[in-house]
Amino acid sequence: MKLPIPHSRATLALTLGAALLGLLGGSLLHAAPLPGGGCGHDPRLDAAQANLVKAEALIAASSNPGVVPPFGGHDVRARRAIQLAQHELAAAVLYAENSCR
């Protein structure tokens, strides 16, 4: 089976973003318990948040000269998806921290 090759950096960014979110989600679902069985949020959520910040910055710094809109607008949608993921991770941290009370 021949895998499709992304046609642009935006497609590549979207593909990598989807893979990153899949990996993050999978690792969070199968994450080891907190050390000592403690309460609070898993520090891997902080690492995931940092990776999303980096992904958004990389997409923002990308260029697609001569194309209007750049990347066909897919970069904007990818950044919105990252922002949504950041919001959801922040909600997960708050939930984890408040579930100990």
C-alpha positions, 0 to 999 in steps of 0.5 A: 500500500502506497501512503499519500505524500503531503502536498504542502507544509500546511498539509504536513503540519495538519498531519503532524498535528493530528498525529501529535494530538493522537499520541498525546491523547493515547499517552494520557489515557495510558499514563501511569498513576501519579507518584505515590497515588497522589492527587492533582494533575499529571505533569505530562499535561504541562509537557503536552501544553508546551508542545502545543505552544511550540507547534502553534509557533512553528505553524505561525512562522511557516511561509507559503510565498505567492499563495493567497491565502497562505497554505489555503487557510489550512494553517489558520485552521490548524492553529485554531485546533491547537488553541482548542486543544490548549483550552481542553488541556487547561480544563483537564488540569483544573478538573484534576486539581479540583477532583481532589477536594 
